[in-house]
């Protein structure tokens, strides 16, 4: 599993992922009253956080994309 996420990409994924996990829990905005939508957003947030932590995105590998700076 080769790293294919750069620093900026990882940071954005982490911020957006944490926001998607936290917003349904805090019910901000009230759109998250729908449980299914809340769980879906939390699942997407969890995937974004996991890819940021592991520095690997399977979709990037399939598409041949890498934002990681190589020396």
MARSEBA-139988 format. One record per residue: residue number from 1; residue in three letters; z, x, y of N, C-alpha, C, O in turn. Coordinates in Angstrom, 3 decimals, always signed. Last residue first. Layout:
% residues N
[NUM; ALA; [Z; X; Y]; [Z; X; Y]; [Z; X; Y]; [Z; X; Y]]
...
% end
This chain:
% residues 71
[71; UNK; [-3.593; +10.288; +12.604]; [-3.603; +11.622; +13.232]; [-4.789; +12.423; +12.770]; [-4.963; +13.567; +13.191]]
[70; UNK; [-4.299; +6.882; +13.321]; [-4.257; +7.959; +12.337]; [-4.360; +9.297; +13.056]; [-5.126; +9.433; +14.010]]
[69; UNK; [-2.807; +3.919; +14.216]; [-3.376; +5.168; +14.719]; [-3.224; +6.251; +13.661]; [-2.122; +6.494; +13.169]]
[68; UNK; [-3.632; +0.759; +12.968]; [-2.742; +1.901; +12.852]; [-3.468; +3.153; +13.350]; [-4.604; +3.415; +12.956]]
[67; UNK; [-5.152; -1.364; +12.699]; [-4.746; -1.077; +14.077]; [-3.816; +0.121; +14.115]; [-3.273; +0.461; +15.166]]
[66; UNK; [-7.866; -2.081; +10.683]; [-6.634; -1.298; +10.776]; [-6.358; -1.033; +12.253]; [-7.225; -0.537; +12.973]]
[65; UNK; [-9.796; -4.108; +8.470]; [-9.285; -3.852; +9.808]; [-8.024; -2.987; +9.709]; [-7.225; -3.134; +8.785]]
[64; UNK; [-10.995; -5.221; +6.215]; [-11.273; -3.824; +6.545]; [-10.819; -3.435; +7.949]; [-11.392; -2.529; +8.555]]
[63; UNK; [-10.345; -7.692; +5.264]; [-11.363; -7.641; +6.315]; [-11.714; -6.210; +6.726]; [-12.641; -6.009; +7.511]]
[62; UNK; [-8.347; -6.985; +3.448]; [-9.537; -7.689; +2.957]; [-10.681; -7.580; +3.973]; [-11.838; -7.398; +3.595]]
[61; UNK; [-6.475; -5.846; +5.234]; [-7.085; -5.029; +4.182]; [-8.370; -5.671; +3.676]; [-9.376; -4.984; +3.492]]
[60; UNK; [-5.763; -8.035; +6.808]; [-6.433; -6.894; +7.441]; [-7.127; -6.039; +6.382]; [-8.240; -5.561; +6.602]]
[59; UNK; [-4.449; -9.504; +4.841]; [-5.686; -10.044; +5.419]; [-6.466; -8.933; +6.123]; [-7.694; -8.893; +6.044]]
[58; UNK; [-2.148; -7.976; +4.336]; [-3.174; -8.124; +3.304]; [-4.501; -8.653; +3.847]; [-5.563; -8.278; +3.352]]
[57; UNK; [-0.708; -5.642; +6.364]; [-1.218; -7.006; +6.390]; [-2.337; -7.126; +5.359]; [-3.363; -6.457; +5.482]]
[56; UNK; [+2.114; -3.631; +6.879]; [+0.952; -3.903; +6.037]; [+0.578; -5.373; +6.128]; [+1.431; -6.249; +5.987]]
[55; UNK; [+4.654; -2.971; +7.727]; [+3.505; -2.305; +8.356]; [+2.224; -2.509; +7.564]; [+1.343; -1.650; +7.577]]
[54; UNK; [+6.921; -4.286; +6.966]; [+6.268; -3.467; +5.944]; [+5.067; -2.688; +6.468]; [+4.515; -1.846; +5.759]]
[53; UNK; [+7.554; -5.652; +9.366]; [+8.513; -4.713; +8.776]; [+7.867; -3.772; +7.760]; [+8.219; -2.594; +7.695]]
[52; UNK; [+5.278; -7.242; +9.756]; [+5.672; -6.263; +10.780]; [+6.619; -5.220; +10.187]; [+6.493; -4.032; +10.480]]
[51; UNK; [+5.324; -8.849; +7.512]; [+4.197; -7.925; +7.682]; [+4.522; -6.864; +8.733]; [+4.091; -5.717; +8.613]]
[50; UNK; [+7.744; -10.246; +8.060]; [+7.620; -9.395; +6.863]; [+6.469; -8.397; +7.012]; [+6.624; -7.223; +6.674]]
[49; UNK; [+7.079; -11.665; +10.388]; [+8.165; -10.682; +10.421]; [+8.046; -9.725; +9.231]; [+8.230; -8.518; +9.390]]
[48; UNK; [+5.019; -13.313; +9.368]; [+4.750; -12.373; +10.460]; [+5.819; -11.285; +10.539]; [+5.498; -10.112; +10.736]]
[47; UNK; [+6.440; -14.784; +7.440]; [+5.317; -13.925; +7.025]; [+5.019; -12.889; +8.109]; [+4.791; -11.719; +7.803]]
[46; UNK; [+8.206; -16.157; +9.126]; [+8.726; -15.244; +8.111]; [+7.642; -14.277; +7.628]; [+7.905; -13.090; +7.431]]
[45; UNK; [+6.420; -17.735; +10.594]; [+7.230; -16.727; +11.264]; [+7.776; -15.700; +10.296]; [+7.808; -14.507; +10.600]]
[44; UNK; [+5.530; -19.404; +8.556]; [+4.572; -18.523; +9.220]; [+5.317; -17.401; +9.939]; [+4.893; -16.246; +9.898]]
[43; UNK; [+7.964; -20.707; +8.049]; [+7.311; -19.938; +6.986]; [+6.297; -18.957; +7.580]; [+6.219; -17.807; +7.147]]
[42; UNK; [+8.417; -21.998; +10.488]; [+9.375; -20.990; +10.026]; [+8.763; -20.119; +8.929]; [+9.018; -18.915; +8.885]]
[41; UNK; [+6.253; -23.744; +10.500]; [+6.360; -22.715; +11.537]; [+7.331; -21.618; +11.128]; [+7.090; -20.440; +11.393]]
[40; UNK; [+6.962; -25.333; +8.272]; [+5.699; -24.591; +8.290]; [+5.757; -23.462; +9.312]; [+5.352; -22.339; +9.014]]
[39; UNK; [+9.367; -26.474; +9.124]; [+9.366; -25.576; +7.970]; [+8.099; -24.737; +7.918]; [+8.149; -23.560; +7.562]]
[38; UNK; [+8.358; -28.026; +11.317]; [+9.388; -27.000; +11.505]; [+9.415; -25.998; +10.371]; [+9.480; -24.793; +10.614]]
[37; UNK; [+6.635; -29.767; +10.042]; [+6.105; -28.828; +11.027]; [+7.096; -27.697; +11.271]; [+6.701; -26.540; +11.416]]
[36; UNK; [+8.518; -31.178; +8.491]; [+7.418; -30.446; +7.855]; [+6.832; -29.403; +8.783]; [+6.560; -28.277; +8.364]]
[35; UNK; [+10.212; -32.389; +10.420]; [+10.715; -31.369; +9.496]; [+9.614; -30.528; +8.877]; [+9.752; -29.311; +8.748]]
[34; UNK; [+9.848; -32.998; +13.708]; [+9.130; -33.207; +12.455]; [+9.512; -32.072; +11.507]; [+9.172; -30.916; +11.760]]
[33; UNK; [+11.077; -31.815; +15.828]; [+11.814; -32.868; +15.125]; [+11.149; -33.223; +13.804]; [+11.811; -33.698; +12.881]]
[32; UNK; [+9.648; -30.024; +17.316]; [+10.111; -29.568; +16.011]; [+10.960; -30.613; +15.283]; [+11.509; -30.319; +14.221]]
[31; UNK; [+9.262; -31.038; +19.803]; [+8.165; -31.215; +18.840]; [+8.647; -30.910; +17.429]; [+8.129; -31.462; +16.458]]
[30; UNK; [+11.141; -30.355; +21.656]; [+11.506; -31.402; +20.697]; [+10.386; -31.735; +19.709]; [+10.546; -32.620; +18.868]]
[29; UNK; [+10.629; -26.750; +21.783]; [+10.770; -28.087; +22.367]; [+11.005; -29.124; +21.276]; [+11.060; -28.782; +20.095]]
[28; UNK; [+13.643; -26.478; +20.172]; [+13.026; -26.243; +21.480]; [+11.549; -26.010; +21.262]; [+11.233; -25.058; +20.547]]
[27; UNK; [+15.502; -26.490; +18.062]; [+14.806; -27.720; +18.459]; [+14.258; -27.613; +19.886]; [+14.393; -28.533; +20.692]]
[26; UNK; [+16.510; -24.266; +16.936]; [+17.113; -24.666; +18.205]; [+16.537; -25.969; +18.741]; [+17.013; -26.499; +19.745]]
[25; UNK; [+14.871; -24.094; +14.719]; [+16.321; -24.159; +14.516]; [+17.040; -24.643; +15.772]; [+18.051; -25.340; +15.689]]
[24; UNK; [+12.323; -23.847; +15.834]; [+12.676; -25.083; +15.109]; [+14.180; -25.221; +14.878]; [+14.705; -26.334; +14.845]]
[23; UNK; [+12.710; -21.216; +17.092]; [+12.468; -22.437; +17.863]; [+12.737; -23.725; +17.091]; [+13.340; -24.637; +17.655]]
[22; UNK; [+13.037; -19.140; +15.137]; [+14.150; -19.631; +15.933]; [+13.928; -20.961; +16.630]; [+14.860; -21.757; +16.750]]
[21; UNK; [+10.533; -18.643; +13.972]; [+11.687; -18.936; +13.116]; [+12.790; -19.617; +13.922]; [+13.411; -20.567; +13.444]]
[20; UNK; [+8.955; -18.121; +16.161]; [+8.585; -19.231; +15.282]; [+9.718; -19.595; +14.329]; [+9.836; -20.752; +13.925]]
[19; UNK; [+10.287; -15.850; +17.167]; [+10.229; -17.072; +17.975]; [+9.900; -18.283; +17.101]; [+10.491; -19.350; +17.271]]
[18; UNK; [+9.795; -14.038; +15.122]; [+11.177; -14.432; +15.397]; [+11.230; -15.707; +16.240]; [+12.112; -16.545; +16.050]]
[17; UNK; [+6.951; -13.893; +15.388]; [+7.583; -14.354; +14.155]; [+9.014; -14.814; +14.365]; [+9.414; -15.859; +13.851]]
[16; UNK; [+6.651; -12.803; +17.948]; [+6.130; -14.147; +17.673]; [+6.785; -14.727; +16.424]; [+7.135; -15.907; +16.394]]
[15; UNK; [+7.927; -10.286; +17.513]; [+8.368; -11.197; +18.570]; [+7.924; -12.629; +18.282]; [+8.726; -13.559; +18.362]]
[14; UNK; [+6.433; -9.224; +15.343]; [+7.884; -9.387; +15.246]; [+8.389; -10.397; +16.275]; [+9.191; -11.270; +15.944]]
[13; UNK; [+3.830; -9.146; +16.347]; [+4.130; -9.947; +15.157]; [+5.624; -10.224; +15.041]; [+6.030; -11.329; +14.684]]
[12; UNK; [+4.198; -7.314; +18.462]; [+3.777; -8.691; +18.728]; [+4.090; -9.609; +17.553]; [+4.565; -10.728; +17.747]]
[11; UNK; [+4.908; -5.011; +16.987]; [+5.825; -5.566; +17.971]; [+5.486; -7.021; +18.278]; [+6.377; -7.867; +18.348]]
[10; UNK; [+2.582; -4.563; +15.459]; [+3.869; -4.826; +14.806]; [+4.845; -5.499; +15.758]; [+5.532; -6.448; +15.380]]
[9; UNK; [+0.721; -4.051; +17.508]; [+0.503; -5.161; +16.574]; [+1.812; -5.551; +15.894]; [+2.118; -6.736; +15.766]]
[8; UNK; [+1.828; -1.722; +18.581]; [+1.719; -2.928; +19.411]; [+1.550; -4.161; +18.533]; [+2.165; -5.197; +18.786]]
[7; UNK; [+1.635; +0.046; +16.319]; [+2.907; -0.259; +16.966]; [+2.854; -1.556; +17.770]; [+3.745; -2.396; +17.649]]
[6; UNK; [-0.604; -1.151; +13.689]; [-0.163; -0.247; +14.742]; [+1.113; -0.752; +15.396]; [+1.610; -1.832; +15.075]]
[5; UNK; [-1.001; -1.502; +10.255]; [-0.582; -2.141; +11.496]; [-0.085; -1.092; +12.474]; [+0.747; -0.251; +12.133]]
[4; UNK; [-1.438; -0.482; +7.761]; [-2.618; -0.815; +8.545]; [-2.268; -1.568; +9.831]; [-3.135; -2.202; +10.433]]
[3; UNK; [-0.309; +1.690; +5.214]; [-0.010; +1.018; +6.480]; [-1.302; +0.745; +7.239]; [-2.160; +1.621; +7.353]]
[2; UNK; [-1.150; +1.052; +1.848]; [-1.310; +1.901; +3.017]; [-1.038; +1.103; +4.281]; [-1.486; -0.037; +4.406]]
[1; UNK; [+0.000; +0.854; -1.164]; [+0.000; +0.000; +0.000]; [+0.000; +0.907; +1.236]; [+1.035; +1.457; +1.612]]
% end
